[in-house]
Amino acid sequence: MAGISVLCIPFMSVEGEVEANVDGALRIIAEEARKEKTDLVVLPELFTCGYCSRNLAPCAETVDGPSMQRFRACSKELGLWIGYGFAETHDATRVYNAWALIAPDGDVQVYRKTHLHPFEEGSAVDEREFLAAGETLEPFQTSFATVGVIICYDGCFVEAPRTLVLKGAELIVWPSRSGGYLASQSLPQVRALDNTAPVVQVDGGQQGTHLPIKPWSVAASAMGEVLVSQRDDDRPFRVAIDCDEGTRLRASIDAGAHSLYRTRRPGLYGVIAQQPTSTA
């Protein structure tokens, strides 16, 4: 497998301005695609609207909505895969925090955030009050790798990326809107090393009065080595991802401390899939 060229766009979304945000991203993609070959474009969590309100329904779209149609046309024209975060229509009060991956042939795969961020009632980020949770953790098939997607808070759970890698993911893509929290805790590097799989975490910034934040994005190799760390900076950047290294390490009994898969003992781990009996 050749190296994967990933164009990361830690876009500074304007709160609630879906069409303007999509316009801006499409301009960047077109400009960057002219510079050099790109396999995959990664835009952040809730890129189209940001956390613009505790009610995201006015900004929500169906999977086949206007933003999708525009990104599909761009993907086809430029011959590259594009992933972006959006609020997906669900019901009158809640939306899915979704991330769609579009193939040049028009095929679309969608992941919906499975772990909703808890916070004090009424806060801007108590996602349990205004988001609906997704119910599946399944990797995406692409022409260049099997890709596992997690969204922001999902990656605070060790089980989420591990499940995706056990199901065949060779690369973890991690769109987020964390205000730099994930990178400040070194979680992209830790999750990469945990799973012997490269991680591309693309954080979104946000302009507006509801939740103004700046991005901090990190890409890490399968060994947890930082390939790119870009703090308080919304400029697009590229990273070359080698999935072969992780594949080799996961398969090898001779990989020393990194023989995480050949020497696993799943029979000891049953409690991981159980709810705790007490919160004490």
C-alpha positions as CSV (number, residue, x, y, z in Angstrom):
1,M,0.0,0.0,0.0
2,A,1.4,3.4,-1.0
3,G,1.4,6.3,1.4
4,I,-1.9,8.2,1.7
5,S,-1.9,11.9,1.1
6,V,-4.4,13.5,3.5
7,L,-5.4,17.1,3.2
8,C,-6.5,18.3,6.7
9,I,-8.6,21.5,6.9
10,P,-9.1,22.7,10.5
11,F,-11.8,25.0,9.3
12,M,-12.8,28.1,11.3
13,S,-16.6,27.7,10.9
14,V,-18.9,30.7,11.2
15,E,-21.7,29.7,13.6
16,G,-24.8,28.8,11.7
17,E,-23.6,29.9,8.3
18,V,-23.9,26.6,6.4
19,E,-23.7,27.9,2.9
20,A,-20.8,30.3,3.6
21,N,-18.9,27.5,5.4
22,V,-19.3,25.1,2.5
23,D,-18.3,27.9,0.0
24,G,-15.1,28.4,2.0
25,A,-14.2,24.8,2.2
26,L,-14.8,24.2,-1.5
27,R,-12.5,27.0,-2.4
28,I,-9.7,25.6,-0.2
29,I,-10.2,22.1,-1.6
30,A,-10.0,23.4,-5.2
31,E,-6.9,25.5,-4.5
32,E,-5.1,22.7,-2.6
33,A,-6.0,20.0,-5.2
34,R,-4.2,22.0,-7.8
35,K,-1.0,22.0,-5.8
36,E,-0.4,18.3,-5.4
37,K,-2.1,14.9,-5.4
38,T,-4.6,14.3,-2.6
39,D,-6.3,11.1,-1.7
40,L,-8.4,12.2,1.2
41,V,-9.8,15.5,2.5
42,V,-10.8,15.7,6.2
43,L,-13.0,18.5,7.5
44,P,-13.9,18.8,11.2
45,E,-16.9,17.8,13.4
46,L,-20.0,19.8,12.7
47,F,-18.1,21.7,10.1
48,T,-21.2,23.1,8.3
49,C,-22.6,25.0,11.3
50,G,-20.5,24.5,14.4
51,Y,-22.1,24.4,17.8
52,C,-24.1,27.5,16.9
53,S,-27.0,26.9,19.3
54,R,-28.5,24.3,21.6
55,N,-31.0,23.7,18.8
56,L,-29.1,22.7,15.7
57,A,-32.3,21.6,13.8
58,P,-32.4,24.8,11.7
59,C,-29.0,24.0,10.3
60,A,-29.6,20.3,9.9
61,E,-29.7,18.6,6.5
62,T,-30.5,15.1,5.3
63,V,-27.7,12.9,3.9
64,D,-28.7,14.0,0.4
65,G,-29.1,17.7,1.3
66,P,-27.6,20.7,-0.4
67,S,-24.1,20.5,1.2
68,M,-23.8,16.8,0.2
69,Q,-24.7,17.6,-3.4
70,R,-22.0,20.3,-3.6
71,F,-19.3,18.1,-2.0
72,R,-20.3,15.2,-4.2
73,A,-19.8,17.3,-7.3
74,C,-16.4,18.5,-6.0
75,S,-15.3,14.9,-5.2
76,K,-16.3,13.7,-8.7
77,E,-14.6,16.7,-10.4
78,L,-11.3,16.4,-8.6
79,G,-11.3,12.6,-8.1
80,L,-10.7,12.6,-4.4
81,W,-12.4,11.4,-1.3
82,I,-14.0,14.1,0.9
83,G,-15.1,13.8,4.5
84,Y,-17.0,16.5,6.4
85,G,-19.0,16.9,9.6
86,F,-22.6,18.1,9.6
87,A,-25.8,18.2,11.6
88,E,-28.1,15.5,10.2
89,T,-31.8,15.8,10.5
90,H,-33.3,13.4,13.1
91,D,-36.4,14.8,14.8
92,A,-37.9,18.2,15.9
93,T,-35.5,18.7,18.8
94,R,-32.4,16.6,18.2
95,V,-30.0,16.0,15.3
96,Y,-27.2,13.5,14.6
97,N,-23.7,14.7,14.9
98,A,-22.7,13.1,11.6
99,W,-19.6,12.8,9.4
100,A,-19.9,11.7,5.8
101,L,-17.2,10.3,3.6
102,I,-17.8,10.8,-0.2
103,A,-16.1,8.7,-2.9
104,P,-15.4,10.1,-6.3
105,D,-18.0,7.8,-7.8
106,G,-20.7,9.4,-5.5
107,D,-20.9,6.6,-2.9
108,V,-21.5,8.0,0.6
109,Q,-20.7,6.4,4.0
110,V,-22.0,8.1,7.1
111,Y,-20.9,7.8,10.8
112,R,-23.0,9.2,13.6
113,K,-21.3,10.2,16.9
114,T,-21.9,7.4,19.4
115,H,-20.7,9.0,22.6
116,L,-22.4,12.2,23.6
117,H,-20.5,14.7,25.7
118,P,-22.1,15.2,29.1
119,F,-21.9,18.5,31.0
120,E,-24.0,20.4,33.5
121,E,-27.6,20.8,32.4
122,G,-28.2,23.8,30.1
123,S,-24.6,24.2,29.1
124,A,-23.6,24.8,25.5
125,V,-21.9,21.4,25.3
126,D,-24.3,19.0,27.1
127,E,-24.8,17.0,23.9
128,R,-27.3,14.7,25.6
129,E,-29.9,17.4,25.5
130,F,-29.7,18.3,21.8
131,L,-28.1,15.4,19.9
132,A,-29.2,11.8,19.1
133,A,-26.6,9.1,19.5
134,G,-25.4,6.9,16.7
135,E,-25.6,3.1,17.3
136,T,-22.8,1.6,15.2
137,L,-19.0,1.5,15.1
138,E,-18.2,0.2,11.6
139,P,-15.1,1.1,9.5
140,F,-15.5,2.6,6.0
141,Q,-14.1,0.9,2.9
142,T,-12.1,3.2,0.6
143,S,-9.8,2.8,-2.4
144,F,-6.7,3.5,-0.3
145,A,-7.4,2.0,3.2
146,T,-10.0,0.7,5.6
147,V,-10.9,3.8,7.6
148,G,-12.3,4.0,11.1
149,V,-14.1,7.3,12.1
150,I,-14.6,8.6,15.6
151,I,-15.9,12.1,16.4
152,C,-14.4,14.2,19.2
153,Y,-15.6,12.8,22.5
154,D,-15.8,9.3,21.0
155,G,-12.0,9.1,21.2
156,C,-12.0,9.7,25.0
157,F,-13.2,6.0,25.2
158,V,-10.4,3.5,24.6
159,E,-13.0,1.0,23.3
160,A,-14.1,3.0,20.3
161,P,-10.9,3.1,18.2
162,R,-9.9,-0.4,19.4
163,T,-13.3,-1.7,18.1
164,L,-12.7,-0.1,14.7
165,V,-9.2,-1.5,14.4
166,L,-10.4,-5.0,15.5
167,K,-12.9,-4.7,12.7
168,G,-10.2,-4.0,10.2
169,A,-9.5,-0.2,10.3
170,E,-6.0,0.7,9.1
171,L,-6.4,4.4,9.8
172,I,-8.3,6.3,12.4
173,V,-9.8,9.6,11.2
174,W,-10.9,11.8,14.1
175,P,-12.8,15.0,13.2
176,S,-13.4,17.1,16.3
177,R,-14.3,20.5,17.7
178,S,-12.6,20.3,21.1
179,G,-11.0,23.7,21.5
180,G,-7.7,22.0,21.7
181,Y,-8.5,19.7,24.5
182,L,-7.8,16.4,22.7
183,A,-4.4,17.5,21.5
184,S,-3.5,19.2,24.8
185,Q,-4.0,15.8,26.5
186,S,-1.9,14.0,23.8
187,L,-4.9,11.8,23.0
188,P,-4.2,11.5,19.3
189,Q,-0.7,10.1,20.0
190,V,-2.0,7.8,22.8
191,R,-4.8,6.4,20.7
192,A,-2.4,5.7,17.8
193,L,0.0,3.9,20.1
194,D,-2.8,2.1,21.9
195,N,-4.0,0.6,18.7
196,T,-0.8,0.6,16.6
197,A,-2.7,2.5,13.9
198,P,-2.1,6.0,12.5
199,V,-4.5,8.7,13.7
200,V,-5.5,11.9,11.9
201,Q,-7.3,14.3,14.3
202,V,-8.6,17.4,12.6
203,D,-10.0,20.0,15.0
204,G,-12.5,22.7,14.0
205,G,-12.4,26.3,15.1
206,Q,-15.5,28.4,15.5
207,Q,-16.4,32.1,15.1
208,G,-19.4,33.4,16.9
209,T,-20.8,34.3,20.3
210,H,-22.2,30.8,21.3
211,L,-18.9,28.9,21.5
212,P,-15.8,30.7,20.1
213,I,-12.9,28.3,20.0
214,K,-9.6,27.8,18.1
215,P,-8.4,24.5,16.7
216,W,-5.5,22.3,17.6
217,S,-5.0,19.3,15.2
218,V,-2.6,16.4,15.4
219,A,-1.6,13.6,13.1
220,A,0.3,10.6,14.6
221,S,2.0,7.5,13.2
222,A,1.1,4.0,14.2
223,M,4.0,4.3,16.7
224,G,2.5,7.4,18.3
225,E,5.0,9.7,16.7
226,V,3.7,13.2,16.1
227,L,3.7,13.9,12.3
228,V,2.0,17.2,12.5
229,S,0.8,19.4,15.4
230,Q,-0.9,22.6,14.4
231,R,-2.2,24.8,17.3
232,D,-4.5,27.9,17.1
233,D,-4.1,27.7,13.3
234,D,-6.9,27.1,10.8
235,R,-4.6,26.8,7.7
236,P,-4.9,23.6,5.7
237,F,-2.0,21.2,6.1
238,R,-1.0,17.9,4.5
239,V,0.2,14.7,6.1
240,A,1.5,11.5,4.4
241,I,0.1,8.5,6.2
242,D,1.8,5.1,6.2
243,C,-0.7,2.4,7.0
244,D,1.7,-0.5,6.2
245,E,3.7,0.1,9.4
246,G,0.7,-0.5,11.6
247,T,-0.5,-3.5,9.6
248,R,2.9,-5.1,10.0
249,L,3.1,-4.4,13.7
250,R,-0.4,-5.7,14.4
251,A,0.4,-8.9,12.6
252,S,3.8,-9.6,14.0
253,I,4.5,-11.7,17.1
254,D,8.1,-10.3,17.0
255,A,7.1,-6.6,17.4
256,G,8.0,-6.5,21.0
257,A,5.9,-4.2,23.1
258,H,3.8,-3.5,20.0
259,S,2.6,-7.1,19.5
260,L,-0.8,-5.8,20.9
261,Y,-2.9,-8.0,18.7
262,R,-1.1,-11.4,18.5
263,T,-0.8,-11.5,22.3
264,R,-4.2,-10.2,23.3
265,R,-6.3,-12.3,25.8
266,P,-9.9,-11.4,24.9
267,G,-11.2,-14.0,27.4
268,L,-10.1,-11.7,30.2
269,Y,-11.8,-8.6,28.9
270,G,-15.5,-9.4,29.2
271,V,-16.2,-6.7,31.8
272,I,-15.3,-4.0,29.2
273,A,-18.6,-4.6,27.5
274,Q,-20.7,-4.4,30.7
275,Q,-22.3,-1.3,32.3
276,P,-20.8,-0.5,35.7
277,T,-23.0,-1.6,38.6
278,S,-22.2,1.6,40.6
279,T,-21.2,5.1,39.8
280,A,-19.4,5.5,43.2
